[in-house]
């Protein structure tokens, strides 16, 4: 064995120390690059779009193909699309998540294949959902280009994400709560309604908010289903243009629409940041924070 003060014994720790420094430097550079890209995108959008935003921009009607006026009808259409999407998706997602978590022993084959179908559905590109929604809801069912068609298409798209979020939220409830409820004589339905769902409520809300953010940023599927019309919708059967579609139209089809496209992008990014902040708060309330614990907290 080499002595403690021999050159060989000293060189090996020094080499190990340099390797650690190189790896640490590479990790910090990668993290800094990610943050720099995000700041670059946000800064570019803010510099080009904030000057165009005022109260009138958020409330007025679209004029001159979007080069003038505001985005009032666009905001209302976006809110309507999200609201109808959530009304359709939340009950289906919650029922499916309950089946996957609370009734696993009843039919393992069905549960396994449901999860497999969800994984496949989550990997389908949004443009394919748009074509599917156009063929089924717009043409076959005769709903036309409408808020309802767009909402049904978005519901199909975000259903896997919401089901997985709900499934994890329900599964995260400690099993001791179920045992305590069973010891008190509560049935499965009573345990679910009075114990499990109230405990999982913050994480369930986080899944809903996260799905809202996914739907809010969608463009391809809504072009084929909700339409381009930039007027105030009177019902869910009217066509409605979402903010993401409005940005695309201004940037690609309207000469001189760039400043207004950046202004609309600022509003959209702000809403997405608010949604992400709400998700973080709700996850912390549910005890599901994604922060990695430090060494001192172990």
C-alpha positions in Angstrom: 0.0 0.0 0.0 1.3 3.5 -0.8 2.2 5.7 2.2 -0.1 8.5 3.2 2.4 11.2 2.1 3.6 9.5 -1.1 3.1 11.4 -4.5 0.7 8.7 -5.7 -1.6 9.1 -2.6 -1.6 12.9 -3.1 -2.2 12.9 -6.8 -5.3 10.7 -6.8 -7.4 13.1 -4.5 -6.2 16.1 -6.6 -7.4 14.5 -9.8 -10.7 13.6 -8.1 -11.1 17.2 -6.9 -10.5 18.6 -10.5 -13.1 16.2 -11.9 -15.7 17.4 -9.3 -15.0 21.0 -10.2 -15.4 20.3 -13.9 -18.7 18.5 -13.4 -19.9 21.3 -11.1 -19.0 23.9 -13.6 -20.8 22.0 -16.4 -23.9 21.7 -14.3 -23.9 25.5 -13.4 -23.3 26.4 -17.0 -26.3 24.2 -18.2 -28.5 25.7 -15.5 -27.4 29.2 -16.4 -28.0 28.6 -20.1 -31.6 27.5 -19.3 -32.2 30.6 -17.2 -30.6 32.9 -19.8 -32.8 31.5 -22.6 -35.9 32.1 -20.5 -34.8 35.6 -19.6 -34.0 36.3 -23.2 -37.4 35.2 -24.4 -39.3 37.1 -21.6 -37.2 40.2 -22.1 -37.7 40.2 -25.9 -41.4 39.9 -25.5 -41.6 42.5 -22.8 -39.5 45.1 -24.7 -41.5 44.7 -27.9 -44.9 44.4 -26.4 -45.3 46.2 -23.1 -45.5 49.6 -24.7 -48.7 48.5 -26.6 -50.6 47.4 -23.5 -53.1 49.6 -21.7 -56.6 49.2 -20.4 -58.2 49.9 -23.8 -56.0 47.2 -25.3 -57.5 44.6 -22.9 -61.1 45.7 -23.4 -61.6 47.1 -26.9 -62.7 45.2 -30.0 -60.3 44.1 -32.6 -59.9 46.7 -35.4 -58.0 46.7 -38.7 -57.3 43.0 -38.6 -55.7 43.4 -35.2 -53.4 46.3 -36.1 -55.6 48.6 -34.0 -58.1 48.3 -31.2 -57.7 45.7 -28.5 -58.2 42.1 -27.6 -61.4 42.2 -25.6 -63.3 39.6 -27.7 -60.1 37.5 -27.8 -59.8 37.4 -24.0 -63.5 36.5 -23.6 -63.2 33.7 -26.2 -60.2 32.3 -24.5 -61.9 32.3 -21.1 -65.0 30.7 -22.6 -62.9 27.9 -24.2 -61.1 27.2 -21.0 -64.3 27.2 -18.9 -66.1 24.8 -21.2 -63.0 22.6 -21.5 -62.8 22.3 -17.7 -66.5 21.5 -17.3 -66.0 18.6 -19.7 -62.7 17.4 -18.5 -62.7 17.5 -14.7 -65.6 15.0 -14.1 -64.1 12.5 -16.6 -60.6 12.9 -15.3 -61.7 12.6 -11.6 -63.8 9.5 -12.3 -61.0 7.8 -14.2 -58.4 8.7 -11.6 -60.6 7.2 -8.9 -61.0 4.0 -10.9 -57.2 3.8 -11.3 -56.3 4.4 -7.7 -59.2 3.2 -5.5 -60.4 0.2 -7.5 -57.2 -1.3 -8.8 -57.9 -4.7 -7.3 -61.2 -5.0 -9.1 -59.8 -5.2 -12.6 -56.1 -5.1 -13.1 -56.3 -5.8 -16.8 -58.6 -2.9 -17.4 -56.5 -0.5 -15.2 -53.3 -1.5 -17.0 -54.7 -0.9 -20.4 -56.3 2.4 -19.4 -52.9 3.7 -18.3 -51.3 2.4 -21.5 -54.0 4.3 -23.6 -53.4 7.4 -21.6 -49.6 7.3 -22.3 -50.3 6.8 -26.0 -52.8 9.6 -26.0 -50.4 12.0 -24.2 -47.8 11.5 -27.0 -50.2 12.4 -29.9 -49.2 15.8 -31.5 -51.6 18.6 -31.1 -52.0 19.0 -34.8 -53.4 15.5 -35.0 -56.0 16.4 -32.3 -56.9 19.4 -34.4 -57.5 17.3 -37.5 -59.5 14.8 -35.3 -61.6 17.5 -33.8 -62.3 19.1 -37.2 -63.4 15.7 -38.6 -65.5 14.7 -35.7 -66.9 17.8 -33.9 -66.9 20.3 -36.8 -68.0 18.1 -39.7 -69.5 14.9 -38.5 -71.4 16.3 -35.5 -72.2 19.5 -37.3 -71.0 21.8 -34.5 -69.0 23.9 -37.0 -66.1 26.2 -36.0 -67.2 27.0 -32.5 -66.1 27.4 -28.9 -67.7 24.1 -28.2 -65.8 22.3 -30.9 -62.5 23.8 -29.7 -63.3 22.9 -26.1 -64.1 19.3 -26.9 -60.9 19.0 -28.8 -58.9 20.5 -26.0 -60.6 18.2 -23.5 -59.4 15.2 -25.5 -55.9 16.7 -25.5 -55.5 17.5 -21.8 -57.4 14.5 -20.5 -54.2 12.4 -20.1 -52.4 15.1 -18.2 -55.3 15.8 -15.8 -56.0 12.1 -15.2 -52.3 11.5 -14.3 -52.3 14.6 -12.0 -55.5 13.5 -10.3 -54.2 9.9 -10.0 -51.0 11.1 -8.3 -52.9 13.5 -6.0 -55.2 10.7 -4.8 -52.4 8.2 -4.4 -50.4 10.6 -2.3 -53.0 10.5 0.5 -51.4 8.4 3.2 -52.9 4.9 3.5 -53.3 5.4 7.3 -56.2 7.7 6.5 -58.0 4.9 4.7 -57.3 2.5 7.5 -58.6 4.9 10.1 -61.8 5.5 8.0 -62.3 1.7 7.7 -61.8 1.3 11.4 -64.6 3.8 12.0 -66.9 1.8 9.8 -67.0 4.1 6.8 -67.7 2.6 3.4 -65.6 3.1 0.3 -67.8 5.9 -1.0 -67.9 7.7 2.3 -64.1 7.3 2.7 -63.6 8.7 -0.7 -65.9 11.7 -0.3 -65.1 12.6 3.3 -61.5 11.7 3.7 -59.5 11.1 0.5 -60.8 13.8 -1.8 -60.6 16.6 0.9 -57.0 15.6 1.7 -56.1 15.6 -2.0 -58.0 18.8 -2.8 -54.9 21.1 -3.1 -53.1 18.7 -5.5 -56.3 18.2 -7.5 -56.6 21.9 -7.9 -52.9 22.0 -9.0 -53.7 19.5 -11.7 -56.7 21.6 -12.9 -54.6 24.8 -13.0 -51.7 23.0 -14.7 -54.1 21.6 -17.4 -55.5 25.2 -17.8 -52.0 26.4 -18.6 -51.6 23.6 -21.2 -54.9 24.5 -22.8 -54.2 28.2 -22.7 -51.0 27.9 -24.8 -52.6 25.6 -27.5 -52.8 26.9 -31.1 -52.8 24.1 -33.6 -55.9 22.3 -32.3 -57.9 25.5 -32.1 -57.2 26.7 -35.6 -59.0 23.7 -37.0 -61.9 23.7 -34.5 -62.6 27.1 -32.8 -61.9 29.2 -35.8 -60.5 32.6 -36.6 -63.4 34.9 -36.0 -62.3 37.9 -33.8 -65.7 39.1 -32.6 -67.4 38.8 -29.3 -69.0 35.3 -29.0 -72.7 35.2 -28.0 -72.8 31.5 -27.2 -70.6 28.4 -27.2 -71.8 27.6 -30.7 -70.2 30.8 -32.0 -66.7 30.8 -33.4 -64.1 32.3 -31.1 -60.4 33.2 -31.5 -58.1 32.3 -28.6 -55.1 34.4 -27.7 -52.6 31.9 -29.1 -54.4 31.8 -32.4 -54.6 35.6 -32.4 -50.8 35.8 -32.0 -50.3 33.4 -34.8 -52.6 35.3 -37.1 -51.0 38.7 -36.4 -47.5 37.4 -36.8 -48.0 35.3 -40.0 -51.0 36.8 -41.9 -51.3 40.5 -41.0 -48.6 42.9 -42.3 -47.6 45.3 -39.6 -49.2 43.1 -36.9 -46.0 42.4 -35.1 -46.3 44.9 -32.3 -49.8 43.8 -31.4 -48.7 40.2 -31.6 -46.0 40.9 -29.0 -48.5 42.7 -26.8 -50.9 39.8 -26.9 -48.0 37.5 -26.2 -47.1 39.6 -23.1 -50.7 39.1 -21.8 -50.5 35.3 -22.6 -47.1 34.8 -20.9 -48.3 36.8 -17.9 -51.3 34.5 -17.5 -49.0 31.4 -17.9 -46.7 32.7 -15.2 -49.6 33.3 -12.9 -50.9 29.8 -13.5 -47.4 28.3 -12.8 -47.2 30.3 -9.6 -50.6 29.0 -8.5 -49.5 25.5 -9.2 -46.4 25.9 -7.0 -48.5 27.3 -4.1 -51.1 24.5 -4.4 -48.5 21.8 -4.5 -46.8 23.3 -1.4 -50.2 23.2 0.4 -50.6 19.6 -0.6 -47.1 18.7 0.6 -46.0 17.8 -3.0 -43.4 20.4 -3.6 -41.0 19.5 -6.3 -38.0 21.1 -4.5 -35.2 18.7 -3.8 -34.4 18.6 -0.1 -31.0 19.8 1.0 -28.6 17.7 2.9 -29.4 19.6 6.1 -33.1 18.8 5.8 -32.6 15.0 5.9 
